Amino acid sequence: MHTIGSRASGRPSAAELAAATPASRDRYVDLLRVASLAVVVLGHWLMAAVTDDGKVGNLLAVVPGLQILTWALQVMPVFFFVGGFSHALAHRSRPRYAAFLRARLQRLLRPTAAFIGVWGLLALILQLLGADGGLTGTALRLVTQPLWFIGIYLAMVAFTPPLLRLHGRWGWGAFAALFAGAALVDVLRFTAGVPYVEFLNFALVWLAVHQLGFLRADGRIRRPLALAVTGLAGAALLVALGPYPLSMVGMPGEKVSNMAPPTLALLCHGLWLVGAVELLKGPGARFTARARVWRAVVAANGIAMTAFLWHLTAMLGVYGALLALGVRLPEPAGLAWWAQTPVRLAAAAALTALLVSVFRRFERPAPLGPTADTGGPLAALGITLALLGVLGLSMTGFGGLLEGHTATLVAVQVTAPAAVAMVLAGWVLVERAGRA
């Protein structure tokens, strides 16, 4: 069975796609995309600390000394950096806004919509049956949390055309303006106590990292060592002297998080990671030049988003099966817990692979057909609805559907049904706007 398509379905296999790769393609970027998502998935699996009563904790809270590892393993900035590189090339080949959005979002929104539809229906059935307590109830709340990443990525796609124009005019100056804006937001937040201003950094921090991808696309990151050293030193100073926590991922109960909303410390962390991966560009290019390695990278890229969407479902499914079978879960971070970890990881990987085999069809690209030269405003409205819906659903989860459970998205209360409606409406609008 092929990983991406098959001859029987009329789609090329991973081996065929790999063999047809043009020599000009930057294969290292594809490796970074797959590797960054894989590290995120592995990190989530390792951080989950589930106890016998079904409560889900965080290993980094149980063992605070491990939080320093997030300085190497919090690699979401690398994915957004790679996104900036890819979006720059894609927009230059398809400059019309509606057509660009439709082409970039097809393999993102289709698997996301499938994930939302399946879990929404399952959540409704579980609540009607009264089976939404314990670990199941926790799962209904947790499985949507990674959707914040989808929402931020949608925003990056939406802002690519105007920010790419600024990049073309100002180069590093456009990145510097975003960096300065993120710094100003933190000053207003921590020194002046301005309410809600911190939410601006959801855009400023991640768009600044995205802007670095534009610079890479034009070959303008020429001193990666200086970038890495500056970023690492900046993050260290901010954590040591400022109000920023050590962990580069969110921690339960913390007053300040470097992730939600993002902080200047996280942006400096992103600079360090971008510099580090750029230093490895030469060895990475030689590694991906091997035929077998490149086939694996192509195959993984074809299922990466599906695996990301379903990996928490798989992890919680493994823990649920252990509890249902009466297996005693050892105390998190204890010797027995660590000894059991390889078995849990293998089981989560196997269940993720099974889910991917079922749902990967939604990630396969469908023929785009003719595209329109107009429809920009409709596409802009569509992607705005989609990203707000995805971000809202990442906060509400699927718990309490019948009770009208709400969560606060910036300053607005949103329910899961409303968030789902926005995602679907946004997807439809983007599809309509991009068609001739």
C-alpha positions as CSV (number, residue, x, y, z in Angstrom):
1,M,0.0,0.0,0.0
2,H,1.5,3.4,-1.0
3,T,1.7,6.2,1.5
4,I,0.5,8.9,-0.9
5,G,-2.0,7.7,-3.5
6,S,-1.6,4.7,-5.7
7,R,-1.8,3.7,-9.3
8,A,-5.2,2.2,-8.7
9,S,-6.6,5.6,-7.6
10,G,-4.9,7.4,-10.4
11,R,-2.7,9.4,-8.0
12,P,1.1,9.1,-8.1
13,S,2.8,7.1,-5.3
14,A,5.4,8.6,-2.9
15,A,8.1,6.9,-4.9
16,E,6.8,8.4,-8.2
17,L,6.6,11.9,-6.6
18,A,10.1,11.6,-5.2
19,A,11.5,10.5,-8.6
20,A,9.8,13.4,-10.3
21,T,11.2,16.0,-7.9
22,P,12.9,18.8,-9.8
23,A,16.6,19.4,-9.0
24,S,15.8,23.0,-8.0
25,R,13.5,22.0,-5.1
26,D,14.8,22.8,-1.6
27,R,14.4,19.4,-0.1
28,Y,15.8,20.5,3.3
29,V,12.7,22.7,3.8
30,D,10.5,19.6,3.3
31,L,12.6,17.7,5.9
32,L,12.2,20.6,8.4
33,R,8.5,20.6,7.9
34,V,8.1,16.9,8.7
35,A,10.7,16.9,11.5
36,S,9.2,19.9,13.3
37,L,5.7,18.3,13.3
38,A,7.2,15.0,14.4
39,V,9.0,16.6,17.4
40,V,5.7,18.4,18.4
41,V,3.8,15.1,18.3
42,L,6.5,13.3,20.3
43,G,6.6,16.2,22.8
44,H,2.8,16.0,23.4
45,W,3.0,12.3,23.9
46,L,5.8,12.6,26.4
47,M,4.3,15.5,28.3
48,A,1.0,13.8,29.0
49,A,0.9,12.4,32.5
50,V,-2.3,10.5,33.1
51,T,-3.1,9.1,36.5
52,D,-5.4,6.1,37.5
53,D,-8.4,8.5,38.1
54,G,-8.2,9.7,34.5
55,K,-6.8,13.1,35.2
56,V,-4.3,14.4,32.6
57,G,-1.3,16.4,33.9
58,N,1.9,17.8,32.5
59,L,5.2,16.0,33.0
60,L,7.0,19.4,32.9
61,A,4.9,20.5,35.9
62,V,5.7,17.2,37.8
63,V,9.4,17.6,37.0
64,P,10.1,21.3,36.6
65,G,13.8,20.7,35.9
66,L,12.8,19.2,32.5
67,Q,11.4,22.6,31.3
68,I,14.8,23.6,30.0
69,L,14.4,20.9,27.3
70,T,11.7,23.1,25.7
71,W,14.4,25.4,24.5
72,A,15.3,22.7,22.0
73,L,12.1,20.8,21.6
74,Q,9.6,23.7,21.2
75,V,10.0,23.7,17.4
76,M,6.7,25.3,16.2
77,P,8.8,28.4,15.2
78,V,10.6,26.2,12.7
79,F,7.3,25.1,11.1
80,F,6.1,28.7,10.7
81,F,9.5,29.7,9.4
82,V,9.2,27.0,6.7
83,G,5.7,28.2,6.0
84,G,7.0,31.6,5.2
85,F,9.5,30.2,2.8
86,S,6.8,28.1,1.0
87,H,4.2,30.8,1.0
88,A,6.6,33.3,-0.6
89,L,7.3,30.9,-3.5
90,A,3.7,29.9,-3.9
91,H,2.4,33.5,-4.0
92,R,5.0,34.5,-6.6
93,S,3.7,31.6,-8.8
94,R,0.0,32.3,-8.1
95,P,-0.3,36.1,-7.3
96,R,-4.1,36.4,-7.4
97,Y,-5.3,36.5,-3.7
98,A,-8.3,34.2,-4.0
99,A,-6.5,31.7,-6.1
100,F,-3.5,31.8,-3.8
101,L,-5.7,31.2,-0.7
102,R,-7.6,28.3,-2.3
103,A,-4.4,26.6,-3.4
104,R,-2.6,26.9,-0.1
105,L,-5.6,26.0,2.1
106,Q,-6.9,22.9,0.3
107,R,-4.7,20.4,2.1
108,L,-5.1,22.3,5.4
109,L,-8.9,22.9,5.7
110,R,-10.1,19.6,4.2
111,P,-8.5,17.3,6.9
112,T,-9.3,19.9,9.6
113,A,-13.0,19.9,8.6
114,A,-13.0,16.1,8.6
115,F,-11.5,16.0,12.1
116,I,-14.0,18.6,13.4
117,G,-16.9,16.7,11.9
118,V,-16.0,13.3,13.3
119,W,-15.2,14.6,16.8
120,G,-18.3,16.9,16.9
121,L,-20.6,14.0,16.1
122,L,-18.8,11.7,18.5
123,A,-19.0,14.4,21.3
124,L,-22.8,14.8,20.7
125,I,-23.4,11.0,20.9
126,L,-21.3,10.7,24.1
127,Q,-23.1,13.5,25.8
128,L,-26.5,12.1,24.8
129,L,-25.5,8.8,26.3
130,G,-24.1,10.4,29.4
131,A,-20.7,8.9,28.8
132,D,-18.8,12.2,28.7
133,G,-17.2,12.0,32.2
134,G,-13.7,11.0,33.4
135,L,-11.0,10.7,30.8
136,T,-13.6,10.8,28.0
137,G,-14.6,14.3,29.2
138,T,-11.0,15.4,29.4
139,A,-10.5,14.1,25.8
140,L,-13.4,16.1,24.5
141,R,-11.7,19.2,25.9
142,L,-8.1,18.4,24.9
143,V,-8.3,17.0,21.4
144,T,-9.0,20.4,19.9
145,Q,-6.2,22.3,21.6
146,P,-3.7,21.7,18.7
147,L,-6.1,23.6,16.4
148,W,-4.6,26.8,17.6
149,F,-1.7,26.0,15.3
150,I,-4.1,25.7,12.4
151,G,-5.6,29.0,13.2
152,I,-2.3,30.8,13.4
153,Y,-1.2,29.2,10.1
154,L,-4.4,30.4,8.4
155,A,-3.5,33.9,9.6
156,M,-0.1,33.6,8.1
157,V,-1.5,32.5,4.7
158,A,-4.0,35.4,4.8
159,F,-1.3,38.0,5.5
160,T,1.3,36.6,3.1
161,P,0.5,39.0,0.1
162,P,0.7,42.3,2.0
163,L,3.7,41.2,4.2
164,L,5.5,39.9,1.1
165,R,5.1,43.3,-0.5
166,L,6.6,44.9,2.6
167,H,9.4,42.4,2.5
168,G,10.1,43.2,-1.1
169,R,10.4,46.9,-0.2
170,W,12.1,46.8,3.2
171,G,13.7,43.4,3.6
172,W,15.0,42.9,7.1
173,G,13.3,46.2,8.0
174,A,9.9,44.6,7.7
175,F,11.0,41.8,10.2
176,A,12.4,44.5,12.5
177,A,9.1,46.4,12.6
178,L,7.3,43.2,13.6
179,F,9.9,42.4,16.2
180,A,9.7,46.0,17.6
181,G,5.9,45.7,17.7
182,A,6.1,42.5,19.7
183,A,8.5,44.1,22.1
184,L,6.2,47.2,22.5
185,V,3.3,44.9,23.3
186,D,5.2,43.2,26.1
187,V,6.2,46.6,27.5
188,L,2.6,47.8,27.5
189,R,1.5,44.5,29.0
190,F,4.0,44.1,31.8
191,T,4.8,47.7,32.7
192,A,1.6,49.6,31.9
193,G,-0.9,46.8,32.4
194,V,-2.8,47.7,29.3
195,P,-5.7,45.2,29.0
196,Y,-6.0,42.8,26.1
197,V,-2.9,44.3,24.4
198,E,-1.0,40.9,24.8
199,F,-3.3,39.3,22.3
200,L,-1.7,41.3,19.5
201,N,1.4,39.1,19.9
202,F,-0.5,36.2,18.5
203,A,-0.1,38.0,15.2
204,L,3.2,39.9,15.7
205,V,5.3,37.1,17.2
206,W,4.3,34.4,14.7
207,L,4.2,36.7,11.7
208,A,7.8,37.9,12.6
209,V,8.9,34.2,12.5
210,H,7.0,33.8,9.2
211,Q,8.8,36.8,7.8
212,L,12.1,35.1,8.3
213,G,10.9,32.5,5.8
214,F,10.5,35.3,3.3
215,L,14.1,36.3,3.9
216,R,15.3,32.7,3.5
217,A,13.4,32.5,0.2
218,D,15.5,35.4,-1.1
219,G,18.7,34.1,0.3
220,R,19.0,36.9,2.8
221,I,19.8,34.9,5.9
222,R,23.6,35.0,5.5
223,R,24.8,34.9,9.1
224,P,22.8,32.1,10.8
225,L,25.3,31.8,13.6
226,A,24.8,35.4,14.6
227,L,21.0,35.0,14.4
228,A,21.2,31.9,16.7
229,V,23.5,33.5,19.2
230,T,21.5,36.7,19.3
231,G,18.2,34.8,19.8
232,L,19.5,32.5,22.4
233,A,21.2,35.3,24.4
234,G,18.0,37.5,24.1
235,A,15.8,34.7,25.4
236,A,18.1,33.8,28.2
237,L,18.3,37.5,29.4
238,L,14.5,38.0,29.2
239,V,13.9,34.8,31.2
240,A,16.6,35.6,33.8
241,L,15.7,39.3,34.2
242,G,12.1,39.7,33.1
243,P,8.7,38.3,34.0
244,Y,9.1,35.4,31.5
245,P,8.9,31.7,32.6
246,L,11.6,29.2,31.8
247,S,9.3,26.9,29.8
248,M,8.7,27.7,26.1
249,V,5.4,25.8,26.2
250,G,2.4,26.6,28.2
251,M,2.2,25.3,31.8
252,P,-0.9,24.6,33.8
253,G,-1.7,27.4,36.4
254,E,1.1,29.7,35.4
255,K,0.4,33.5,35.6
256,V,2.5,34.2,32.5
257,S,2.9,31.9,29.5
258,N,5.5,32.3,26.8
259,M,3.0,30.6,24.4
260,A,-0.5,31.9,25.0
261,P,-0.2,34.8,24.2
262,P,3.3,34.5,22.7
263,T,6.0,36.7,24.2
264,L,9.1,38.5,23.1
265,A,11.0,35.6,24.8
266,L,9.4,33.1,22.5
267,L,10.2,35.3,19.5
268,C,13.9,35.3,20.6
269,H,13.6,31.5,21.0
270,G,12.4,31.4,17.4
271,L,15.4,33.4,16.2
272,W,17.7,30.9,17.9
273,L,16.0,27.9,16.3
274,V,15.9,29.5,12.8
275,G,19.6,30.3,13.1
276,A,20.3,26.7,14.3
277,V,18.5,25.0,11.5
278,E,20.1,27.3,8.9
279,L,23.5,26.3,10.3
280,L,22.6,22.7,9.5
281,K,21.4,23.5,5.9
282,G,24.4,21.9,4.2
283,P,24.3,18.6,6.0
284,G,20.5,18.6,5.7
285,A,20.6,19.1,2.0
286,R,23.1,16.2,1.6
287,F,21.0,14.0,3.8
288,T,17.8,14.6,1.8
289,A,19.7,14.1,-1.5
290,R,19.7,10.3,-0.7
291,A,16.9,8.6,-2.7
292,R,15.6,6.5,0.2
293,V,15.6,9.5,2.6
294,W,13.8,11.7,0.1
295,R,11.1,9.1,-0.6
296,A,10.5,8.9,3.2
297,V,10.2,12.7,3.4
298,V,7.8,12.9,0.5
299,A,5.6,10.1,2.0
300,A,5.6,11.8,5.4
301,N,4.7,15.2,4.0
302,G,1.7,13.6,2.4
303,I,0.2,12.6,5.7
304,A,1.8,15.1,8.1
305,M,-1.3,17.3,8.8
306,T,-3.6,14.3,9.3
307,A,-1.1,12.7,11.8
308,F,-0.9,16.1,13.6
309,L,-4.6,16.4,13.9
310,W,-5.2,12.9,15.2
311,H,-2.1,12.3,17.4
312,L,-3.8,13.5,20.7
313,T,-6.8,11.3,19.9
314,A,-4.4,8.3,19.6
315,M,-2.5,9.2,22.8
316,L,-5.7,9.5,24.9
317,G,-7.1,6.4,23.2
318,V,-4.1,4.4,24.5
319,Y,-4.5,5.7,28.0
320,G,-8.3,5.0,27.8
321,A,-7.6,1.4,26.7
322,L,-5.2,0.9,29.5
323,L,-7.7,2.2,32.1
324,A,-10.5,0.1,30.6
325,L,-8.3,-3.0,30.7
326,G,-7.6,-2.4,34.4
327,V,-3.9,-1.7,33.8
328,R,-2.4,0.3,36.7
329,L,-0.9,3.5,35.6
330,P,2.4,4.2,37.5
331,E,3.0,7.5,39.2
332,P,4.1,10.1,36.5
333,A,7.9,10.6,36.3
334,G,8.6,7.6,38.5
335,L,10.9,4.7,37.5
336,A,8.0,2.5,36.4
337,W,6.4,5.3,34.4
338,W,9.6,5.8,32.4
339,A,10.0,2.1,31.9
340,Q,6.4,2.0,30.5
341,T,7.0,5.0,28.2
342,P,8.4,3.2,25.1
343,V,5.3,0.9,25.1
344,R,2.9,3.8,25.4
345,L,4.7,5.7,22.6
346,A,4.7,2.6,20.3
347,A,1.0,2.1,20.9
348,A,0.2,5.8,20.3
349,A,2.3,5.6,17.0
350,A,0.4,2.5,15.9
351,L,-3.0,4.0,16.6
352,T,-2.0,7.2,14.9
353,A,-1.0,5.2,11.8
354,L,-4.4,3.5,11.9
355,L,-6.2,6.8,12.1
356,V,-4.1,8.2,9.3
357,S,-4.9,5.3,7.1
358,V,-8.6,6.1,7.5
359,F,-8.5,9.9,7.2
360,R,-5.5,10.6,4.9
361,R,-7.8,10.8,1.9
362,F,-8.9,14.2,3.0
363,E,-5.3,15.5,2.8
364,R,-4.8,14.3,-0.8
365,P,-4.8,17.3,-3.1
366,A,-7.8,17.5,-5.4
367,P,-7.7,19.1,-8.8
368,L,-8.1,22.9,-8.4
369,G,-9.7,23.5,-11.7
370,P,-9.8,27.0,-13.3
371,T,-9.2,29.9,-10.9
372,A,-10.6,33.4,-10.9
373,D,-8.9,36.7,-11.1
374,T,-11.4,38.3,-8.7
375,G,-13.0,37.3,-5.4
376,G,-10.3,38.7,-3.1
377,P,-12.7,40.3,-0.6
378,L,-14.8,37.1,-0.4
379,A,-11.7,35.0,0.1
380,A,-10.5,37.4,2.8
381,L,-13.8,37.1,4.6
382,G,-13.7,33.3,4.3
383,I,-10.2,32.9,5.8
384,T,-11.1,35.3,8.6
385,L,-14.1,33.2,9.5
386,A,-12.1,30.0,9.3
387,L,-9.3,31.1,11.5
388,L,-11.6,32.6,14.1
389,G,-13.6,29.4,14.1
390,V,-10.6,27.2,14.5
391,L,-9.1,29.3,17.2
392,G,-12.4,29.4,19.0
393,L,-12.8,25.6,18.8
394,S,-9.3,25.1,20.2
395,M,-10.4,27.0,23.3
396,T,-13.9,25.6,23.8
397,G,-13.3,21.9,23.0
398,F,-16.2,19.6,22.4
399,G,-17.3,19.3,26.0
400,G,-20.6,20.6,27.2
401,L,-22.2,20.9,23.7
402,L,-25.7,20.6,25.0
403,E,-25.1,23.0,27.9
404,G,-23.8,25.7,25.6
405,H,-20.3,25.7,27.1
406,T,-18.4,28.9,26.1
407,A,-14.8,30.1,26.1
408,T,-13.4,33.6,25.6
409,L,-11.7,34.3,22.3
410,V,-9.8,37.5,23.0
411,A,-12.8,39.4,24.5
412,V,-15.7,37.5,22.8
413,Q,-17.6,34.5,24.2
414,V,-17.8,31.7,21.6
415,T,-19.4,28.2,21.7
416,A,-18.2,25.1,19.9
417,P,-21.2,25.0,17.5
418,A,-20.6,28.6,16.5
419,A,-16.9,27.9,16.0
420,V,-17.7,24.9,13.8
421,A,-20.1,27.0,11.7
422,M,-17.5,29.6,11.2
423,V,-14.9,27.1,10.0
424,L,-17.3,25.5,7.5
425,A,-18.6,28.8,6.3
426,G,-15.1,30.2,5.9
427,W,-14.0,27.1,4.0
428,V,-16.9,27.4,1.6
429,L,-16.3,31.0,0.9
430,V,-12.6,30.5,0.2
431,E,-13.5,27.7,-2.3
432,R,-16.1,29.8,-4.0
433,A,-13.9,32.8,-4.2
434,G,-11.0,30.9,-5.9
435,R,-13.1,29.4,-8.7
436,A,-13.5,30.8,-12.1
